[in-house]
Amino acid sequence: MSRKLFLIIASVIACLVGALALIAPEFLLTTLKGAVPNPAAIVMARTTGLLLLTVALMAFLVRGHGDSPTMQAVLTANLFLQLGLIPMDPLAYMNGAFTTIGSFAPNTVIHILLATGFGYYLIKLRKNLSA
């Protein structure tokens, strides 16, 4: 898979989840996460949705850019984001905020796969820049 295609896929995933969190936070919290919505959780879901839409836009806008220090920064930031998100949903489940394994397992797998992809393309880019 090319880096361009990977960034498009990452962008689509972030866009879909971000739009859902922004537009339908109650549905996301109750139906997908098994959580009890409250005003603070709804605000945080919408904030997260907007941030995910921003990440999606950035990935989409740089999808065709070549190897550069800027692309390295974009890949590094996205890798950091994915690694930071991996434990979030399992911790929410362990603390009782999410009530089913299905409320966190799919997201966790997606974050692991995205982290792997960003890491792979970051390593490949670094090799190309140092050559």
C-alpha positions in Angstrom: 0.0 0.0 0.0 1.3 3.4 -0.8 1.6 6.2 1.8 -0.9 8.2 -0.2 -3.5 5.5 0.0 -2.7 4.9 3.7 -3.2 8.6 4.4 -6.5 8.6 2.5 -7.7 5.6 4.6 -6.6 7.2 7.8 -8.3 10.4 6.8 -11.6 8.6 6.0 -11.5 6.8 9.4 -10.9 10.0 11.3 -13.5 11.8 9.3 -16.2 9.2 9.9 -15.6 8.9 13.6 -15.1 12.7 14.0 -18.4 13.5 12.2 -20.2 11.0 14.3 -18.8 12.4 17.6 -19.5 16.0 16.5 -23.0 15.4 15.1 -24.4 12.6 17.2 -22.4 12.4 20.5 -25.3 10.9 22.4 -25.5 8.0 19.9 -21.8 7.5 20.0 -21.7 7.5 23.8 -24.8 5.3 24.5 -25.0 3.0 21.5 -21.4 2.5 20.6 -19.7 3.0 23.9 -22.3 1.9 26.4 -21.7 5.0 28.4 -24.1 7.3 30.2 -24.1 10.6 28.5 -24.1 13.8 30.5 -23.5 17.4 29.4 -19.7 17.3 30.0 -19.3 14.0 28.1 -21.3 15.4 25.2 -19.1 18.5 25.0 -16.0 16.4 25.1 -17.3 14.1 22.4 -18.0 17.0 20.2 -14.6 18.5 20.9 -13.0 15.2 20.1 -15.1 15.1 16.9 -13.9 18.4 15.7 -10.3 17.5 16.5 -10.6 14.3 14.6 -12.1 16.1 11.6 -9.0 18.5 11.7 -6.7 15.5 11.8 -8.6 14.0 8.9 -8.3 17.2 6.9 -4.6 17.4 7.5 -3.9 13.8 6.5 -6.0 14.3 3.3 -4.3 17.6 2.4 -0.8 16.1 2.7 -1.6 12.7 1.1 0.3 13.4 -2.1 3.3 15.3 -0.6 6.7 13.9 -1.1 9.3 13.0 1.5 10.2 16.1 3.6 10.7 17.3 7.1 7.1 18.5 7.1 5.8 15.0 6.1 8.0 13.6 8.8 6.4 15.9 11.4 2.9 15.0 10.2 3.6 11.2 10.4 5.3 11.7 13.8 2.3 13.6 15.2 -0.1 11.0 14.0 2.0 8.2 15.4 2.0 10.0 18.7 -1.8 10.5 18.6 -2.4 6.8 17.8 -0.1 5.5 20.5 -1.7 7.9 23.0 -5.2 6.7 22.1 -4.5 2.9 22.3 -5.0 2.7 26.1 -7.8 5.2 26.4 -10.9 3.0 25.6 -9.5 0.0 27.5 -8.9 2.2 30.6 -12.5 3.6 30.2 -13.8 0.0 30.2 -11.7 -0.9 33.2 -12.9 2.1 35.1 -16.6 1.3 34.3 -17.2 4.2 31.9 -17.7 1.8 29.0 -19.7 -1.3 29.7 -18.9 -3.9 27.0 -15.8 -5.2 25.3 -17.3 -4.1 22.0 -17.2 -0.5 23.3 -13.5 -0.5 23.1 -12.0 -3.4 21.2 -12.7 -2.2 17.7 -11.2 1.3 18.4 -8.2 -0.2 20.0 -7.5 -2.5 17.0 -7.9 0.5 14.7 -5.5 2.6 16.7 -2.9 -0.3 16.7 -3.2 -0.7 13.0 -3.0 3.1 12.3 0.0 3.4 14.7 1.7 0.5 12.8 1.1 2.3 9.5 2.3 5.7 10.7 5.3 4.1 12.2 6.1 2.1 9.0 5.8 5.2 6.8 7.8 7.3 9.2 10.7 4.7 9.3 10.5 4.5 5.5 10.6 8.3 5.1 13.5 8.6 7.5 15.5 6.1 5.4 14.7 8.0 2.2 15.7 11.4 3.8 19.0 10.0 5.1 19.9 8.3 1.8 
